[in-house]
Amino acid sequence: MGRKFVWIIRNGLAVPAGRYGRSGYCSYPEYRFKETLLREIDPKGYEDYIESSSGAGK
């Protein structure tokens, strides 16, 4: 597990989802990020992400 993933888990931002995605020859673990914490850390950034990922406003 890479240092970035250890940091994410250690700091309580996400937990492993138990699944992996692939891109070319690499596989990447999927994580479930904690919505309440992300909203607390960066409310505007989180809302912008939700809006852009849902297709709202297009």
Predicted model as a PDB file, atoms N, CA, C, CB and O in Angstrom, pLDDT in the B-factor column:
MODEL        1                                                                  
ATOM      1  N   MET A   1       0.855  -1.174   0.000  1.00 63.00           N  
ATOM      2  CA  MET A   1       0.000   0.000   0.000  1.00 63.00           C  
ATOM      3  C   MET A   1       0.898   1.233   0.000  1.00 63.00           C  
ATOM      4  CB  MET A   1      -0.971   0.000   1.229  1.00 63.00           C  
ATOM      5  O   MET A   1       1.834   1.331   0.794  1.00 63.00           O  
ATOM      6  N   GLY A   2       0.607   2.161  -0.891  1.00 71.00           N  
ATOM      7  CA  GLY A   2       1.403   3.372  -0.997  1.00 71.00           C  
ATOM      8  C   GLY A   2       1.217   4.307   0.177  1.00 71.00           C  
ATOM      9  O   GLY A   2       0.240   4.216   0.921  1.00 71.00           O  
ATOM     10  N   ARG A   3       2.170   5.205   0.328  1.00 79.00           N  
ATOM     11  CA  ARG A   3       2.112   6.158   1.454  1.00 79.00           C  
ATOM     12  C   ARG A   3       0.868   7.028   1.430  1.00 79.00           C  
ATOM     13  CB  ARG A   3       3.335   7.045   1.445  1.00 79.00           C  
ATOM     14  O   ARG A   3       0.315   7.357   2.480  1.00 79.00           O  
ATOM     15  N   LYS A   4       0.418   7.410   0.211  1.00 74.00           N  
ATOM     16  CA  LYS A   4      -0.776   8.256   0.118  1.00 74.00           C  
ATOM     17  C   LYS A   4      -1.985   7.551   0.726  1.00 74.00           C  
ATOM     18  CB  LYS A   4      -1.062   8.628  -1.351  1.00 74.00           C  
ATOM     19  O   LYS A   4      -2.779   8.163   1.440  1.00 74.00           O  
ATOM     20  N   PHE A   5      -2.114   6.261   0.435  1.00 79.00           N  
ATOM     21  CA  PHE A   5      -3.261   5.521   0.940  1.00 79.00           C  
ATOM     22  C   PHE A   5      -3.191   5.355   2.450  1.00 79.00           C  
ATOM     23  CB  PHE A   5      -3.349   4.161   0.268  1.00 79.00           C  
ATOM     24  O   PHE A   5      -4.214   5.436   3.130  1.00 79.00           O  
ATOM     25  N   VAL A   6      -2.010   5.125   2.974  1.00 87.00           N  
ATOM     26  CA  VAL A   6      -1.838   5.011   4.428  1.00 87.00           C  
ATOM     27  C   VAL A   6      -2.228   6.333   5.084  1.00 87.00           C  
ATOM     28  CB  VAL A   6      -0.366   4.626   4.792  1.00 87.00           C  
ATOM     29  O   VAL A   6      -2.900   6.336   6.115  1.00 87.00           O  
ATOM     30  N   TRP A   7      -1.814   7.452   4.498  1.00 89.00           N  
ATOM     31  CA  TRP A   7      -2.127   8.774   5.037  1.00 89.00           C  
ATOM     32  C   TRP A   7      -3.632   9.005   5.042  1.00 89.00           C  
ATOM     33  CB  TRP A   7      -1.421   9.872   4.224  1.00 89.00           C  
ATOM     34  O   TRP A   7      -4.180   9.512   6.021  1.00 89.00           O  
ATOM     35  N   ILE A   8      -4.302   8.637   3.954  1.00 87.00           N  
ATOM     36  CA  ILE A   8      -5.754   8.819   3.851  1.00 87.00           C  
ATOM     37  C   ILE A   8      -6.467   8.052   4.955  1.00 87.00           C  
ATOM     38  CB  ILE A   8      -6.264   8.360   2.470  1.00 87.00           C  
ATOM     39  O   ILE A   8      -7.373   8.582   5.598  1.00 87.00           O  
ATOM     40  N   ILE A   9      -6.062   6.809   5.177  1.00 89.00           N  
ATOM     41  CA  ILE A   9      -6.691   5.972   6.210  1.00 89.00           C  
ATOM     42  C   ILE A   9      -6.344   6.485   7.599  1.00 89.00           C  
ATOM     43  CB  ILE A   9      -6.251   4.501   6.064  1.00 89.00           C  
ATOM     44  O   ILE A   9      -7.225   6.633   8.445  1.00 89.00           O  
ATOM     45  N   ARG A  10      -5.069   6.755   7.838  1.00 91.00           N  
ATOM     46  CA  ARG A  10      -4.615   7.198   9.160  1.00 91.00           C  
ATOM     47  C   ARG A  10      -5.281   8.497   9.588  1.00 91.00           C  
ATOM     48  CB  ARG A  10      -3.107   7.374   9.164  1.00 91.00           C  
ATOM     49  O   ARG A  10      -5.533   8.707  10.774  1.00 91.00           O  
ATOM     50  N   ASN A  11      -5.567   9.368   8.626  1.00 89.00           N  
ATOM     51  CA  ASN A  11      -6.182  10.652   8.939  1.00 89.00           C  
ATOM     52  C   ASN A  11      -7.708  10.614   8.883  1.00 89.00           C  
ATOM     53  CB  ASN A  11      -5.671  11.699   7.992  1.00 89.00           C  
ATOM     54  O   ASN A  11      -8.364  11.653   8.962  1.00 89.00           O  
ATOM     55  N   GLY A  12      -8.263   9.420   8.747  1.00 88.00           N  
ATOM     56  CA  GLY A  12      -9.703   9.253   8.834  1.00 88.00           C  
ATOM     57  C   GLY A  12     -10.503   9.796   7.671  1.00 88.00           C  
ATOM     58  O   GLY A  12     -11.706  10.023   7.808  1.00 88.00           O  
ATOM     59  N   LEU A  13      -9.863  10.014   6.519  1.00 89.00           N  
ATOM     60  CA  LEU A  13     -10.591  10.549   5.371  1.00 89.00           C  
ATOM     61  C   LEU A  13     -11.388   9.496   4.623  1.00 89.00           C  
ATOM     62  CB  LEU A  13      -9.635  11.206   4.427  1.00 89.00           C  
ATOM     63  O   LEU A  13     -12.425   9.798   4.032  1.00 89.00           O  
ATOM     64  N   ALA A  14     -10.906   8.257   4.648  1.00 91.00           N  
ATOM     65  CA  ALA A  14     -11.566   7.203   3.880  1.00 91.00           C  
ATOM     66  C   ALA A  14     -11.229   5.837   4.447  1.00 91.00           C  
ATOM     67  CB  ALA A  14     -11.165   7.277   2.405  1.00 91.00           C  
ATOM     68  O   ALA A  14     -10.321   5.682   5.263  1.00 91.00           O  
ATOM     69  N   VAL A  15     -11.987   4.851   3.991  1.00 91.00           N  
ATOM     70  CA  VAL A  15     -11.719   3.453   4.339  1.00 91.00           C  
ATOM     71  C   VAL A  15     -11.681   2.647   3.047  1.00 91.00           C  
ATOM     72  CB  VAL A  15     -12.804   2.886   5.330  1.00 91.00           C  
ATOM     73  O   VAL A  15     -12.380   2.985   2.092  1.00 91.00           O  
ATOM     74  N   PRO A  16     -10.877   1.586   3.001  1.00 91.00           N  
ATOM     75  CA  PRO A  16     -10.831   0.756   1.798  1.00 91.00           C  
ATOM     76  C   PRO A  16     -12.203   0.142   1.509  1.00 91.00           C  
ATOM     77  CB  PRO A  16      -9.773  -0.354   1.953  1.00 91.00           C  
ATOM     78  O   PRO A  16     -12.891  -0.317   2.420  1.00 91.00           O  
ATOM     79  N   ALA A  17     -12.589   0.140   0.234  1.00 93.00           N  
ATOM     80  CA  ALA A  17     -13.883  -0.415  -0.168  1.00 93.00           C  
ATOM     81  C   ALA A  17     -13.782  -1.908  -0.475  1.00 93.00           C  
ATOM     82  CB  ALA A  17     -14.422   0.333  -1.389  1.00 93.00           C  
ATOM     83  O   ALA A  17     -14.799  -2.590  -0.604  1.00 93.00           O  
ATOM     84  N   GLY A  18     -12.553  -2.411  -0.590  1.00 93.00           N  
ATOM     85  CA  GLY A  18     -12.377  -3.831  -0.873  1.00 93.00           C  
ATOM     86  C   GLY A  18     -12.427  -4.175  -2.352  1.00 93.00           C  
ATOM     87  O   GLY A  18     -12.435  -5.351  -2.715  1.00 93.00           O  
ATOM     88  N   ARG A  19     -12.462  -3.165  -3.204  1.00 94.00           N  
ATOM     89  CA  ARG A  19     -12.479  -3.397  -4.651  1.00 94.00           C  
ATOM     90  C   ARG A  19     -11.302  -2.665  -5.285  1.00 94.00           C  
ATOM     91  CB  ARG A  19     -13.827  -2.924  -5.282  1.00 94.00           C  
ATOM     92  O   ARG A  19     -10.719  -1.757  -4.693  1.00 94.00           O  
ATOM     93  N   TYR A  20     -10.966  -3.084  -6.504  1.00 93.00           N  
ATOM     94  CA  TYR A  20      -9.868  -2.475  -7.242  1.00 93.00           C  
ATOM     95  C   TYR A  20     -10.327  -2.103  -8.638  1.00 93.00           C  
ATOM     96  CB  TYR A  20      -8.660  -3.422  -7.308  1.00 93.00           C  
ATOM     97  O   TYR A  20     -11.144  -2.796  -9.245  1.00 93.00           O  
ATOM     98  N   GLY A  21      -9.788  -0.993  -9.141  1.00 92.00           N  
ATOM     99  CA  GLY A  21     -10.022  -0.582 -10.518  1.00 92.00           C  
ATOM    100  C   GLY A  21      -8.737  -0.778 -11.308  1.00 92.00           C  
ATOM    101  O   GLY A  21      -7.656  -0.862 -10.725  1.00 92.00           O  
ATOM    102  N   ARG A  22      -8.846  -0.852 -12.614  1.00 93.00           N  
ATOM    103  CA  ARG A  22      -7.668  -1.045 -13.459  1.00 93.00           C  
ATOM    104  C   ARG A  22      -7.545   0.084 -14.465  1.00 93.00           C  
ATOM    105  CB  ARG A  22      -7.734  -2.394 -14.182  1.00 93.00           C  
ATOM    106  O   ARG A  22      -8.538   0.629 -14.947  1.00 93.00           O  
ATOM    107  N   SER A  23      -6.303   0.419 -14.770  1.00 92.00           N  
ATOM    108  CA  SER A  23      -5.988   1.371 -15.820  1.00 92.00           C  
ATOM    109  C   SER A  23      -4.712   0.868 -16.474  1.00 92.00           C  
ATOM    110  CB  SER A  23      -5.829   2.845 -15.263  1.00 92.00           C  
ATOM    111  O   SER A  23      -3.633   0.959 -15.889  1.00 92.00           O  
ATOM    112  N   GLY A  24      -4.832   0.343 -17.672  1.00 93.00           N  
ATOM    113  CA  GLY A  24      -3.666  -0.239 -18.320  1.00 93.00           C  
ATOM    114  C   GLY A  24      -3.167  -1.431 -17.533  1.00 93.00           C  
ATOM    115  O   GLY A  24      -3.914  -2.375 -17.274  1.00 93.00           O  
ATOM    116  N   TYR A  25      -1.893  -1.384 -17.154  1.00 93.00           N  
ATOM    117  CA  TYR A  25      -1.288  -2.485 -16.405  1.00 93.00           C  
ATOM    118  C   TYR A  25      -1.374  -2.303 -14.890  1.00 93.00           C  
ATOM    119  CB  TYR A  25       0.154  -2.637 -16.808  1.00 93.00           C  
ATOM    120  O   TYR A  25      -0.936  -3.169 -14.133  1.00 93.00           O  
ATOM    121  N   CYS A  26      -1.931  -1.194 -14.455  1.00 92.00           N  
ATOM    122  CA  CYS A  26      -1.977  -0.889 -13.019  1.00 92.00           C  
ATOM    123  C   CYS A  26      -3.353  -1.167 -12.440  1.00 92.00           C  
ATOM    124  CB  CYS A  26      -1.593   0.571 -12.767  1.00 92.00           C  
ATOM    125  O   CYS A  26      -4.367  -1.049 -13.129  1.00 92.00           O  
ATOM    126  N   SER A  27      -3.376  -1.534 -11.172  1.00 91.00           N  
ATOM    127  CA  SER A  27      -4.650  -1.645 -10.460  1.00 91.00           C  
ATOM    128  C   SER A  27      -4.583  -0.711  -9.255  1.00 91.00           C  
ATOM    129  CB  SER A  27      -4.945  -3.135 -10.017  1.00 91.00           C  
ATOM    130  O   SER A  27      -3.532  -0.522  -8.643  1.00 91.00           O  
ATOM    131  N   TYR A  28      -5.730  -0.140  -8.939  1.00 88.00           N  
ATOM    132  CA  TYR A  28      -5.811   0.853  -7.871  1.00 88.00           C  
ATOM    133  C   TYR A  28      -6.913   0.472  -6.898  1.00 88.00           C  
ATOM    134  CB  TYR A  28      -6.062   2.262  -8.446  1.00 88.00           C  
ATOM    135  O   TYR A  28      -8.000   0.077  -7.319  1.00 88.00           O  
ATOM    136  N   PRO A  29      -6.645   0.585  -5.594  1.00 88.00           N  
ATOM    137  CA  PRO A  29      -7.693   0.278  -4.617  1.00 88.00           C  
ATOM    138  C   PRO A  29      -8.761   1.366  -4.609  1.00 88.00           C  
ATOM    139  CB  PRO A  29      -7.090   0.117  -3.211  1.00 88.00           C  
ATOM    140  O   PRO A  29      -8.464   2.547  -4.792  1.00 88.00           O  
ATOM    141  N   GLU A  30      -9.996   0.955  -4.395  1.00 90.00           N  
ATOM    142  CA  GLU A  30     -11.099   1.901  -4.280  1.00 90.00           C  
ATOM    143  C   GLU A  30     -11.288   2.239  -2.801  1.00 90.00           C  
ATOM    144  CB  GLU A  30     -12.415   1.317  -4.900  1.00 90.00           C  
ATOM    145  O   GLU A  30     -11.176   1.373  -1.933  1.00 90.00           O  
ATOM    146  N   TYR A  31     -11.573   3.498  -2.534  1.00 91.00           N  
ATOM    147  CA  TYR A  31     -11.796   3.958  -1.156  1.00 91.00           C  
ATOM    148  C   TYR A  31     -13.144   4.625  -1.043  1.00 91.00           C  
ATOM    149  CB  TYR A  31     -10.688   4.928  -0.710  1.00 91.00           C  
ATOM    150  O   TYR A  31     -13.629   5.233  -1.997  1.00 91.00           O  
ATOM    151  N   ARG A  32     -13.746   4.511   0.115  1.00 92.00           N  
ATOM    152  CA  ARG A  32     -14.985   5.223   0.426  1.00 92.00           C  
ATOM    153  C   ARG A  32     -14.606   6.406   1.301  1.00 92.00           C  
ATOM    154  CB  ARG A  32     -16.042   4.288   1.141  1.00 92.00           C  
ATOM    155  O   ARG A  32     -14.181   6.247   2.445  1.00 92.00           O  
ATOM    156  N   PHE A  33     -14.768   7.589   0.740  1.00 90.00           N  
ATOM    157  CA  PHE A  33     -14.442   8.793   1.491  1.00 90.00           C  
ATOM    158  C   PHE A  33     -15.604   9.181   2.388  1.00 90.00           C  
ATOM    159  CB  PHE A  33     -14.086   9.946   0.543  1.00 90.00           C  
ATOM    160  O   PHE A  33     -16.768   8.961   2.053  1.00 90.00           O  
ATOM    161  N   LYS A  34     -15.272   9.758   3.527  1.00 92.00           N  
ATOM    162  CA  LYS A  34     -16.279  10.135   4.523  1.00 92.00           C  
ATOM    163  C   LYS A  34     -16.843  11.512   4.171  1.00 92.00           C  
ATOM    164  CB  LYS A  34     -15.670  10.139   5.964  1.00 92.00           C  
ATOM    165  O   LYS A  34     -16.172  12.535   4.305  1.00 92.00           O  
ATOM    166  N   GLU A  35     -18.085  11.501   3.721  1.00 90.00           N  
ATOM    167  CA  GLU A  35     -18.733  12.712   3.241  1.00 90.00           C  
ATOM    168  C   GLU A  35     -18.737  13.832   4.279  1.00 90.00           C  
ATOM    169  CB  GLU A  35     -20.144  12.401   2.827  1.00 90.00           C  
ATOM    170  O   GLU A  35     -18.429  14.978   3.952  1.00 90.00           O  
ATOM    171  N   THR A  36     -19.078  13.515   5.509  1.00 92.00           N  
ATOM    172  CA  THR A  36     -19.179  14.564   6.535  1.00 92.00           C  
ATOM    173  C   THR A  36     -17.835  15.243   6.767  1.00 92.00           C  
ATOM    174  CB  THR A  36     -19.699  13.975   7.852  1.00 92.00           C  
ATOM    175  O   THR A  36     -17.772  16.459   6.942  1.00 92.00           O  
ATOM    176  N   LEU A  37     -16.769  14.462   6.770  1.00 91.00           N  
ATOM    177  CA  LEU A  37     -15.446  15.043   6.979  1.00 91.00           C  
ATOM    178  C   LEU A  37     -15.016  15.893   5.788  1.00 91.00           C  
ATOM    179  CB  LEU A  37     -14.418  13.941   7.232  1.00 91.00           C  
ATOM    180  O   LEU A  37     -14.458  16.976   5.970  1.00 91.00           O  
ATOM    181  N   LEU A  38     -15.269  15.415   4.571  1.00 90.00           N  
ATOM    182  CA  LEU A  38     -14.914  16.191   3.385  1.00 90.00           C  
ATOM    183  C   LEU A  38     -15.688  17.504   3.336  1.00 90.00           C  
ATOM    184  CB  LEU A  38     -15.180  15.377   2.116  1.00 90.00           C  
ATOM    185  O   LEU A  38     -15.135  18.543   2.976  1.00 90.00           O  
ATOM    186  N   ARG A  39     -16.965  17.454   3.699  1.00 93.00           N  
ATOM    187  CA  ARG A  39     -17.776  18.688   3.744  1.00 93.00           C  
ATOM    188  C   ARG A  39     -17.221  19.668   4.778  1.00 93.00           C  
ATOM    189  CB  ARG A  39     -19.253  18.356   4.072  1.00 93.00           C  
ATOM    190  O   ARG A  39     -17.205  20.877   4.548  1.00 93.00           O  
ATOM    191  N   GLU A  40     -16.770  19.145   5.910  1.00 94.00           N  
ATOM    192  CA  GLU A  40     -16.219  19.988   6.976  1.00 94.00           C  
ATOM    193  C   GLU A  40     -14.905  20.631   6.546  1.00 94.00           C  
ATOM    194  CB  GLU A  40     -16.007  19.165   8.254  1.00 94.00           C  
ATOM    195  O   GLU A  40     -14.675  21.814   6.798  1.00 94.00           O  
ATOM    196  N   ILE A  41     -14.051  19.855   5.902  1.00 92.00           N  
ATOM    197  CA  ILE A  41     -12.731  20.348   5.499  1.00 92.00           C  
ATOM    198  C   ILE A  41     -12.824  21.388   4.392  1.00 92.00           C  
ATOM    199  CB  ILE A  41     -11.858  19.192   5.042  1.00 92.00           C  
ATOM    200  O   ILE A  41     -12.141  22.411   4.438  1.00 92.00           O  
ATOM    201  N   ASP A  42     -13.676  21.126   3.388  1.00 94.00           N  
ATOM    202  CA  ASP A  42     -13.763  22.022   2.230  1.00 94.00           C  
ATOM    203  C   ASP A  42     -15.200  22.045   1.696  1.00 94.00           C  
ATOM    204  CB  ASP A  42     -12.773  21.577   1.112  1.00 94.00           C  
ATOM    205  O   ASP A  42     -15.499  21.400   0.691  1.00 94.00           O  
ATOM    206  N   PRO A  43     -16.084  22.786   2.367  1.00 95.00           N  
ATOM    207  CA  PRO A  43     -17.491  22.791   1.962  1.00 95.00           C  
ATOM    208  C   PRO A  43     -17.703  23.217   0.511  1.00 95.00           C  
ATOM    209  CB  PRO A  43     -18.272  23.703   2.865  1.00 95.00           C  
ATOM    210  O   PRO A  43     -18.465  22.577  -0.214  1.00 95.00           O  
ATOM    211  N   LYS A  44     -17.048  24.271   0.085  1.00 96.00           N  
ATOM    212  CA  LYS A  44     -17.214  24.768  -1.292  1.00 96.00           C  
ATOM    213  C   LYS A  44     -16.683  23.753  -2.298  1.00 96.00           C  
ATOM    214  CB  LYS A  44     -16.491  26.121  -1.475  1.00 96.00           C  
ATOM    215  O   LYS A  44     -17.349  23.460  -3.291  1.00 96.00           O  
ATOM    216  N   GLY A  45     -15.508  23.224  -2.054  1.00 93.00           N  
ATOM    217  CA  GLY A  45     -14.923  22.231  -2.952  1.00 93.00           C  
ATOM    218  C   GLY A  45     -15.789  20.985  -3.053  1.00 93.00           C  
ATOM    219  O   GLY A  45     -15.943  20.415  -4.134  1.00 93.00           O  
ATOM    220  N   TYR A  46     -16.353  20.565  -1.930  1.00 91.00           N  
ATOM    221  CA  TYR A  46     -17.201  19.383  -1.933  1.00 91.00           C  
ATOM    222  C   TYR A  46     -18.474  19.639  -2.735  1.00 91.00           C  
ATOM    223  CB  TYR A  46     -17.548  18.966  -0.498  1.00 91.00           C  
ATOM    224  O   TYR A  46     -18.877  18.804  -3.545  1.00 91.00           O  
ATOM    225  N   GLU A  47     -19.100  20.778  -2.516  1.00 92.00           N  
ATOM    226  CA  GLU A  47     -20.316  21.113  -3.263  1.00 92.00           C  
ATOM    227  C   GLU A  47     -20.027  21.239  -4.755  1.00 92.00           C  
ATOM    228  CB  GLU A  47     -20.926  22.417  -2.734  1.00 92.00           C  
ATOM    229  O   GLU A  47     -20.826  20.792  -5.578  1.00 92.00           O  
ATOM    230  N   ASP A  48     -18.897  21.842  -5.111  1.00 93.00           N  
ATOM    231  CA  ASP A  48     -18.512  21.944  -6.522  1.00 93.00           C  
ATOM    232  C   ASP A  48     -18.330  20.561  -7.138  1.00 93.00           C  
ATOM    233  CB  ASP A  48     -17.216  22.761  -6.670  1.00 93.00           C  
ATOM    234  O   ASP A  48     -18.750  20.317  -8.269  1.00 93.00           O  
ATOM    235  N   TYR A  49     -17.708  19.663  -6.393  1.00 87.00           N  
ATOM    236  CA  TYR A  49     -17.512  18.297  -6.874  1.00 87.00           C  
ATOM    237  C   TYR A  49     -18.851  17.601  -7.099  1.00 87.00           C  
ATOM    238  CB  TYR A  49     -16.660  17.495  -5.880  1.00 87.00           C  
ATOM    239  O   TYR A  49     -19.060  16.983  -8.142  1.00 87.00           O  
ATOM    240  N   ILE A  50     -19.752  17.697  -6.133  1.00 88.00           N  
ATOM    241  CA  ILE A  50     -21.058  17.049  -6.248  1.00 88.00           C  
ATOM    242  C   ILE A  50     -21.811  17.601  -7.453  1.00 88.00           C  
ATOM    243  CB  ILE A  50     -21.885  17.249  -4.958  1.00 88.00           C  
ATOM    244  O   ILE A  50     -22.409  16.848  -8.222  1.00 88.00           O  
ATOM    245  N   GLU A  51     -21.777  18.910  -7.609  1.00 90.00           N  
ATOM    246  CA  GLU A  51     -22.466  19.541  -8.734  1.00 90.00           C  
ATOM    247  C   GLU A  51     -21.891  19.072 -10.071  1.00 90.00           C  
ATOM    248  CB  GLU A  51     -22.370  21.067  -8.628  1.00 90.00           C  
ATOM    249  O   GLU A  51     -22.642  18.748 -10.991  1.00 90.00           O  
ATOM    250  N   SER A  52     -20.573  19.036 -10.176  1.00 90.00           N  
ATOM    251  CA  SER A  52     -19.951  18.643 -11.451  1.00 90.00           C  
ATOM    252  C   SER A  52     -20.137  17.160 -11.735  1.00 90.00           C  
ATOM    253  CB  SER A  52     -18.460  18.982 -11.441  1.00 90.00           C  
ATOM    254  O   SER A  52     -20.264  16.770 -12.896  1.00 90.00           O  
ATOM    255  N   SER A  53     -20.157  16.323 -10.701  1.00 85.00           N  
ATOM    256  CA  SER A  53     -20.282  14.891 -10.928  1.00 85.00           C  
ATOM    257  C   SER A  53     -21.727  14.465 -11.187  1.00 85.00           C  
ATOM    258  CB  SER A  53     -19.730  14.136  -9.742  1.00 85.00           C  
ATOM    259  O   SER A  53     -21.962  13.395 -11.748  1.00 85.00           O  
ATOM    260  N   SER A  54     -22.684  15.279 -10.789  1.00 81.00           N  
ATOM    261  CA  SER A  54     -24.083  14.918 -10.989  1.00 81.00           C  
ATOM    262  C   SER A  54     -24.622  15.463 -12.305  1.00 81.00           C  
ATOM    263  CB  SER A  54     -24.927  15.426  -9.834  1.00 81.00           C  
ATOM    264  O   SER A  54     -25.724  15.111 -12.726  1.00 81.00           O  
ATOM    265  N   GLY A  55     -23.843  16.321 -12.949  1.00 64.00           N  
ATOM    266  CA  GLY A  55     -24.292  16.896 -14.212  1.00 64.00           C  
ATOM    267  C   GLY A  55     -25.237  18.063 -14.009  1.00 64.00           C  
ATOM    268  O   GLY A  55     -25.815  18.559 -14.976  1.00 64.00           O  
ATOM    269  N   ALA A  56     -25.407  18.510 -12.784  1.00 55.00           N  
ATOM    270  CA  ALA A  56     -26.294  19.633 -12.499  1.00 55.00           C  
ATOM    271  C   ALA A  56     -25.735  20.907 -13.114  1.00 55.00           C  
ATOM    272  CB  ALA A  56     -26.487  19.806 -10.979  1.00 55.00           C  
ATOM    273  O   ALA A  56     -24.521  21.111 -13.146  1.00 55.00           O  
ATOM    274  N   GLY A  57     -26.610  21.748 -13.593  1.00 52.00           N  
ATOM    275  CA  GLY A  57     -26.199  23.029 -14.125  1.00 52.00           C  
ATOM    276  C   GLY A  57     -25.669  22.964 -15.549  1.00 52.00           C  
ATOM    277  O   GLY A  57     -25.123  23.946 -16.051  1.00 52.00           O  
ATOM    278  N   LYS A  58     -25.822  21.823 -16.203  1.00 50.00           N  
ATOM    279  CA  LYS A  58     -25.326  21.717 -17.585  1.00 50.00           C  
ATOM    280  C   LYS A  58     -26.457  21.771 -18.569  1.00 50.00           C  
ATOM    281  CB  LYS A  58     -24.537  20.432 -17.783  1.00 50.00           C  
ATOM    282  O   LYS A  58     -26.228  21.696 -19.776  1.00 50.00           O  
TER     283      LYS A  58                                                      
ENDMDL                                                                          
END                                                                             
